[in-house]
Amino acid sequence: MYVNLPNFQHSFAKWIVTRAAALTPALTLNYMGANPRSLWVNRALEGQTTDTYHTLRIYGGPPANNDPQPRVSMQARTRSVGDEALIGSMQLFATLLNADGTALRMTEFAGFTAPTEVAAGDAADGHWRIVAIDFLQRPGLIPTNEQGRDDAVFNFDMGIYKID
């Protein structure tokens, strides 16, 4: 089954913004708005980010399990200074949990076309379903980068399905 990963990734990021706003305390994310932005897909543009920002990136590798549905492996990276990186990563992690602290399952959200170099994107594009999320680890800090900024990351696999 073909899965349009850029459209999925764009739709997922827009959905994360909605989930984050419902947290207590709310995590305010700016994905498609004017810069500076706090949520990016694949790569953030330095100088156009907020002090603490998040990047969602699909990466390759073996799936966490052998379910037959399409799966995507994703890394969520939060960059900031000091404890703010880990705090922000934990907040982003919380967007993927149910109220009881378990990973989301059978969750649907609206789909949109991804922007490209030749098209603005963002047209309605059906709906996606997250069948299951398998966390590979919880948020943790990795070494400070050359600019003295800290990164916190977590990786997860998702079973996904394009509904319509």
RADA-V41525 format. One record per residue. N is the residue number from 0. RES is the residue in one small letter. SS is DSSP state (2 for helix, 1 for strand, 0 for the rest). D_CENTER is the distance of its C-alpha to the mean C-alpha in Angstrom with 1 decimal. Layout:
n=N res=RES ss=SS d_center=D_CENTER
n=N res=RES ss=SS d_center=D_CENTER
This chain:
n=0 res=m ss=0 d_center=22.3
n=1 res=y ss=0 d_center=20.7
n=2 res=v ss=0 d_center=17.0
n=3 res=n ss=0 d_center=16.0
n=4 res=l ss=2 d_center=12.8
n=5 res=p ss=2 d_center=12.4
n=6 res=n ss=2 d_center=13.0
n=7 res=f ss=2 d_center=10.6
n=8 res=q ss=2 d_center=7.6
n=9 res=h ss=2 d_center=9.1
n=10 res=s ss=2 d_center=9.8
n=11 res=f ss=2 d_center=6.5
n=12 res=a ss=2 d_center=5.4
n=13 res=k ss=2 d_center=9.0
n=14 res=w ss=2 d_center=8.9
n=15 res=i ss=2 d_center=6.5
n=16 res=v ss=2 d_center=9.2
n=17 res=t ss=2 d_center=11.8
n=18 res=r ss=2 d_center=10.9
n=19 res=a ss=2 d_center=10.8
n=20 res=a ss=2 d_center=14.2
n=21 res=a ss=0 d_center=15.7
n=22 res=l ss=0 d_center=15.4
n=23 res=t ss=0 d_center=18.7
n=24 res=p ss=0 d_center=18.7
n=25 res=a ss=0 d_center=16.2
n=26 res=l ss=0 d_center=13.3
n=27 res=t ss=0 d_center=13.9
n=28 res=l ss=0 d_center=11.2
n=29 res=n ss=0 d_center=12.6
n=30 res=y ss=0 d_center=10.6
n=31 res=m ss=0 d_center=13.6
n=32 res=g ss=0 d_center=16.5
n=33 res=a ss=0 d_center=18.9
n=34 res=n ss=0 d_center=18.4
n=35 res=p ss=0 d_center=17.8
n=36 res=r ss=1 d_center=14.1
n=37 res=s ss=1 d_center=11.6
n=38 res=l ss=1 d_center=8.2
n=39 res=w ss=1 d_center=8.3
n=40 res=v ss=1 d_center=7.5
n=41 res=n ss=0 d_center=9.5
n=42 res=r ss=0 d_center=11.9
n=43 res=a ss=0 d_center=12.8
n=44 res=l ss=0 d_center=16.4
n=45 res=e ss=0 d_center=18.3
n=46 res=g ss=0 d_center=20.6
n=47 res=q ss=0 d_center=18.3
n=48 res=t ss=1 d_center=15.9
n=49 res=t ss=1 d_center=16.5
n=50 res=d ss=1 d_center=17.9
n=51 res=t ss=1 d_center=14.7
n=52 res=y ss=1 d_center=11.5
n=53 res=h ss=1 d_center=8.0
n=54 res=t ss=1 d_center=6.8
n=55 res=l ss=1 d_center=4.2
n=56 res=r ss=1 d_center=7.2
n=57 res=i ss=1 d_center=9.0
n=58 res=y ss=1 d_center=12.2
n=59 res=g ss=0 d_center=15.5
n=60 res=g ss=0 d_center=17.6
n=61 res=p ss=0 d_center=19.2
n=62 res=p ss=0 d_center=17.6
n=63 res=a ss=0 d_center=17.7
n=64 res=n ss=0 d_center=20.3
n=65 res=n ss=0 d_center=22.4
n=66 res=d ss=0 d_center=21.5
n=67 res=p ss=0 d_center=22.6
n=68 res=q ss=0 d_center=19.7
n=69 res=p ss=0 d_center=17.2
n=70 res=r ss=1 d_center=14.5
n=71 res=v ss=1 d_center=11.5
n=72 res=s ss=1 d_center=10.7
n=73 res=m ss=1 d_center=7.4
n=74 res=q ss=1 d_center=7.5
n=75 res=a ss=1 d_center=5.7
n=76 res=r ss=1 d_center=8.7
n=77 res=t ss=1 d_center=10.4
n=78 res=r ss=1 d_center=13.7
n=79 res=s ss=1 d_center=16.6
n=80 res=v ss=0 d_center=20.2
n=81 res=g ss=0 d_center=21.4
n=82 res=d ss=2 d_center=20.2
n=83 res=e ss=2 d_center=17.8
n=84 res=a ss=2 d_center=15.2
n=85 res=l ss=2 d_center=15.4
n=86 res=i ss=2 d_center=15.7
n=87 res=g ss=2 d_center=12.6
n=88 res=s ss=2 d_center=10.7
n=89 res=m ss=2 d_center=12.5
n=90 res=q ss=2 d_center=11.7
n=91 res=l ss=2 d_center=7.9
n=92 res=f ss=2 d_center=9.0
n=93 res=a ss=2 d_center=11.4
n=94 res=t ss=0 d_center=9.2
n=95 res=l ss=0 d_center=9.1
n=96 res=l ss=1 d_center=12.9
n=97 res=n ss=0 d_center=16.0
n=98 res=a ss=0 d_center=18.6
n=99 res=d ss=0 d_center=20.5
n=100 res=g ss=0 d_center=17.8
n=101 res=t ss=0 d_center=17.2
n=102 res=a ss=1 d_center=14.1
n=103 res=l ss=0 d_center=13.5
n=104 res=r ss=1 d_center=15.7
n=105 res=m ss=1 d_center=17.0
n=106 res=t ss=1 d_center=14.7
n=107 res=e ss=1 d_center=15.1
n=108 res=f ss=1 d_center=13.5
n=109 res=a ss=1 d_center=14.9
n=110 res=g ss=1 d_center=14.4
n=111 res=f ss=1 d_center=15.0
n=112 res=t ss=0 d_center=16.2
n=113 res=a ss=0 d_center=14.4
n=114 res=p ss=0 d_center=16.5
n=115 res=t ss=0 d_center=18.7
n=116 res=e ss=0 d_center=21.4
n=117 res=v ss=0 d_center=23.9
n=118 res=a ss=0 d_center=22.3
n=119 res=a ss=0 d_center=20.4
n=120 res=g ss=0 d_center=18.4
n=121 res=d ss=0 d_center=16.9
n=122 res=a ss=0 d_center=19.7
n=123 res=a ss=1 d_center=19.3
n=124 res=d ss=1 d_center=18.5
n=125 res=g ss=1 d_center=19.2
n=126 res=h ss=1 d_center=16.8
n=127 res=w ss=1 d_center=14.3
n=128 res=r ss=1 d_center=14.7
n=129 res=i ss=1 d_center=12.6
n=130 res=v ss=1 d_center=15.8
n=131 res=a ss=1 d_center=14.6
n=132 res=i ss=1 d_center=12.1
n=133 res=d ss=1 d_center=13.8
n=134 res=f ss=1 d_center=12.8
n=135 res=l ss=0 d_center=14.4
n=136 res=q ss=0 d_center=14.8
n=137 res=r ss=0 d_center=14.1
n=138 res=p ss=0 d_center=13.0
n=139 res=g ss=1 d_center=15.9
n=140 res=l ss=1 d_center=17.3
n=141 res=i ss=1 d_center=18.2
n=142 res=p ss=0 d_center=21.2
n=143 res=t ss=0 d_center=21.5
n=144 res=n ss=0 d_center=21.4
n=145 res=e ss=0 d_center=24.4
n=146 res=q ss=0 d_center=23.8
n=147 res=g ss=0 d_center=23.8
n=148 res=r ss=0 d_center=20.2
n=149 res=d ss=1 d_center=18.4
n=150 res=d ss=1 d_center=15.0
n=151 res=a ss=1 d_center=13.4
n=152 res=v ss=1 d_center=11.1
n=153 res=f ss=1 d_center=10.2
n=154 res=n ss=1 d_center=10.0
n=155 res=f ss=1 d_center=9.9
n=156 res=d ss=1 d_center=11.4
n=157 res=m ss=1 d_center=11.1
n=158 res=g ss=1 d_center=14.2
n=159 res=i ss=1 d_center=13.7
n=160 res=y ss=1 d_center=16.5
n=161 res=k ss=1 d_center=17.3
n=162 res=i ss=0 d_center=19.8
n=163 res=d ss=0 d_center=21.5
